[in-house]
Amino acid sequence: MIEESALVVETAAGKALVSTMRSGACGSCSAQGGCKALGGGREARVWVEDPIGVKEGDSVVVEISETAFVKAGVAVYLVPVVALLVGAILGNKFGPDIGVSADLGAFLIGSASLGLALFGARSWGRRYATGPRIVRREVPKNG
């Protein structure tokens, strides 16, 4: 499990909006250099499950499974890129058969397949993905 410290910003019906700096769990990750170059290390706010009943201002520990993290990365990054490339290749090949230039076919079918992949990833995520959840309150450190 990947754990990260966070601060509760807002609560609502079994969920909590938490604010965290992308750094704790990232410290031991081999890809941290790439993430930081892409904007990591900044504040992130996300709604998480709240099974323990926290309140605004609480310091908590948020957890997500490695499997869920990897599946989300594949769904959001890899699948749309592959769909775009496959759609563009098919559009380039079959564009002239449907009465448009190869380049326009690549653009149209590539764009359509990208849109479908993004819609599919979002639908899959809403239905099947298990998101992060609060596992415990963080005990303040003395001294």
Secondary structure by P-SEA (a helix, b strand, c coil): cbbbbbbbccccccccccccccccccccccaaaaaaaaccccbbbbbbbbcccccccbbbbbbbbaaaaaaaaaacccaaaaaaaaaaaaaaaccccccccaaaaaaaaaaaaaaaaaaaaaaaaaccccccccccccccccc
